[in-house]
Every structure is written in C-alpha cells, then in structure tokens.
Amino acid sequence: MDFYDLDLNDYVLDALDDMNFTDTTPIQEHAIPPILEGRDVMGVAQTGTGKTAAYLLPVLSKLADGGYPEDAINCVIMSPTRELAQQIDSALQGFAYHLPGVSSVAVYGGNDGIRYEQEKRAMQSGADVVIATPGRLISHLSLASIDLSRVSFFILDEADRMLDMGFCDDILLIAKALPEKHQTIMFSATMPGDILSLAHSILRNPVEVKLAVSKPADNIRQSACICYETQKLLVVKRMFEQEPPHRVIIFVGSKKKTKELAISIIRAGYNARAMHSDLSQAERDEVMYGFRSGKIDILVATDIVARGIDIDDIALVINFDVPRDEEDYVHRIGRTARAGRGGRALTLVNDKDMIYFRQIERFLGKEIEKEQVPEEFGETPVYHSRARGKGQGARGKGQGARDKRNYKHYHNRRKGKNGTKPNK
C-alpha cells in the first residue's frame, strides 16, 4: 500500500516524500488506519518491521490537523531504554520536518542535573510529544515537574522489554496520571501472559494487529548441544578454546545467572561483561560502548538486549538457556547475520528444557543440527524430536546406541562406522 492511500496529513506526506518513503510495511498498513480513527491499538511485531512509523505518522498527522491544546503535553511515548528513546526522537524529527508547530523532548536517566532541568522546562512549556523511559518520567511526576492531565495519546513501545526490566508498576502509575479519555497504543514483539494482563488494564476495546514472526535468516547456521546443566560451561569454554571469541552474545535466563556466568568466563581468561537490568544507565552505556568498540569480546546478557542492540557484525549468539518462547528465540539469534553477513547460533539444551526446544523446532519447521558433546564431558541426555514418556529423558546403558540412530552425527559414531564407540 502507498502512504498516499492513507488519510495522513499533507505535511506528513511531504516529509515522507523527502525521505523517499513510498510503500507501507504490513504493520503500518494495518495499524495506521485504526490509530487515525481514534481506536486503541495492540500491535505485535518484530523490531525492524516499521512499527515506530506505524504510531508516529498517524499521531503526528492528528496533531498537525489541530484541535489539541498548544500549552499541554499531548502525547507520551514510553521507551524501555535511553537508546530507543533517542531513536524514536530522531525518527520523529524527520517525520515532523514540515510541522514546526509540533515540538518534542526525549526524557531519560543517566545524565546530569542540567539535562534534568532542560527536560523540566521543555515539558512545562508544552512540548507536544514527550518520549520517556519509565523511571525518569516517574521522577518528574514525583516532583510535580510534568502535567499529564491533558494527554491525548499514550504509547508503549517494546512493552515486553519494559516488563522484563521491571517497569510494570511504573507504567501503571503513569497511566493513572492520564486523563480518563485518551487513546492508548501498545506495541510489543511478543505476547506473553504479563503483556496480556497489562493490555487488559490500560487498553479499551483495542484493535489487535499481529504479524507472524519471520523465520530466522538463512545465513544463520543454527545448531544445538544436548547436555546437562553442569556441562554447559564446559561446552562454551571448549568452543572458545577452539576459536577465540569475538563479537559473541551469550543469552541467559536470569539476572543472577548472568552475573555468575560472566564471572566464570572472566576467570577462564576471556574478556566478558554482564548486561542486565540491574545495571544503571551509565553502566549499560559503558558496557555497550566497550562491546561496540571491540574492547569487550563477550556480552553475557538477559533478554534486555535481545531486541535493543544495534550491531551488525555479531559473529556468534549462544543461548545458554533455551528461551521459553519461539519468538524470543528468533529475536535472540537475529542479532547475528545482519547486513548480509553470515552468523552462527548455538543453543545449549538441558534435559528439562527439551520441551521448549521442541516447540522452537516445530515453529521453524525443521530439526536443528545437533552437535556432539566431547566424550570426556561424560554422559549426556538423549534428545527426541517428539516428547516421550517418563523415564526416557536421559541416556541409559543400551538405550543410548539405539537412540543415536536418529541423528547423523550419532550415526557416524557407531562402532564399525569409524572405529569409535558411542559416547556413553
């Protein structure tokens, strides 16, 4: 669909012409019309699908059409991180190029008191659009330096990341400061139960726009190691011994485990840092700068960075813990093989996480290559592409050799094929 097929303001269309934007993406095609109609919208779409424009264009168009107070904040956009808030503000400047009457301010932590006062003055002078991280906006609210009583548009971008970072209570507190009559637009890359609960709390009869999650790029070499939890670190260290790590992201399921794993890898002699939501904004900036500049080789992270990191040359993604949702798997490994480059993604699957990995394989429509765990690491679980009965999760004597027939790499190790015995 052409942008001119949508009922956007002429000045907004002029900006799109300047930027050589002509055709809508699917999320824009389906989200812009109901937003223009004043409906609440719940959108589910991956990063890179054009969702920022999907909410900015109709909101700017409505502001340009007029009818909103000039001395009030008319739109609040919530962002999980400073980096995303800056990106949204930059995009807004482009789309609003021909709208001099529409002003905006990005509000986020990790800076000095001078910046705080600048934010305060901009908001009190009636910036039309405030793009803010939850913690910083709560700070301004608590000091009465912002008035949200006349807000017409409340937008949550990457809502799932905000909840992962523990901002649910902050979001609900901000929502209570809004007038009863306002339009809420919520975008999320995934739709777990806590996001649904939040949506029910703040959305009114929303239009749901959900795009199917794209499959991983073909130039990502995906593989998995079936191993016990105690063997995971051994597998990672062996990989790094065979090929020195550079531009590696290791995704872990919890903040506590992220910290512990980063310490273990550092003690093994590798240049690694942990990245999680307990870090301050200044600490996150420092870690990301070090990783981008090549001073840090390995980033051990929770999903806080699964959709937030914008680095094109990630060589390897390791899922130290199997993600619970197949969409999270796609987002994680999508950090590699960008900008036409190749990449590799390895997932470590323990006996308790096989059910989740089977779901991922069903979603992908294929069986992911299984890599052999070194024999000296001991017995490993047996993976079955379909669930089996109780008591069949671990490889036992006699059964292991029979189960290995399912996989080529096991098949090649059968006694008589290459002279080696099966790994027991």
Secondary structure, DSSP 8 states (H G I E B T S, - for coil): -BGGGS---HHHHHHHHHTT--B--HHHHHHHHHHHTT--EEEE--TTSSHHHHHHHHHHHHHHH--S-TTS--EEEE-SSHHHHHHHHHHHHHHTTT-TT--EEEE-SSS-HHHHHHHHHHHHTT-SEEEE-HHHHHHHHHTT----TT--EEEESSHHHHHHTT-HHHHHHHHHTS-SS-EEEEEES---HHHHHHHHHH-SS-EEEE-------TTEEEEEEE--GGGHHHHHHHHHHHS---SEEEE-SSHHHHHHHHHHHHHTT--EEEE-TTS-HHHHHHHHHHHHHTS--EEEE-GGGTTT---TTB-EEEESS--SSHHHHHHHHTTBS-TT--EEEEEEE-TTSHHHHHHHHHHHTS--EEE---GGG---B---SS---TT-SB--TTHHHHHGGGSHHHHTTSTTTSS-----
